[in-house]
Amino acid sequence: MQEENQDCECSEKREKSQPTVLSKILNKVFVSENEKELRMTLCRACEHFNETFVQCGICGCFLEAKTRLKNFHCALDQIGQEPKW
């Protein structure tokens, strides 16, 4: 068994790494987990929420997917109401 080298630079704090190309793309496509949960909470409270399929009764979207996407919004505007998110 080798002794640990106390002078090794491994134990020093590393600089925060730069975001990867993939993480930059994902951040442009998806909202944060907190935002997704907020959207789902609003959807679950809506009268058009289909609990069986976790689906919007207006647009038919599956909300576990739709609430994760940045460029999507609540479908209430399709029936003349103010979108909740």
QUIBELUR-V432817 format. One record per helix or strand of 2 or more residues. SS is the DSSP state (2 for helix, 1 for strand). FROM is the first residue (numbers start at 1). TO is the last residue. Records with the same first field share a line. If there is no record, write none. Layout:
# QUIBELUR-V432817
SS = FROM-TO + FROM-TO
This chain:
# QUIBELUR-V432817
2 = 9-11 + 21-29 + 33-44 + 63-66 + 75-79
1 = 49-50 + 55-56
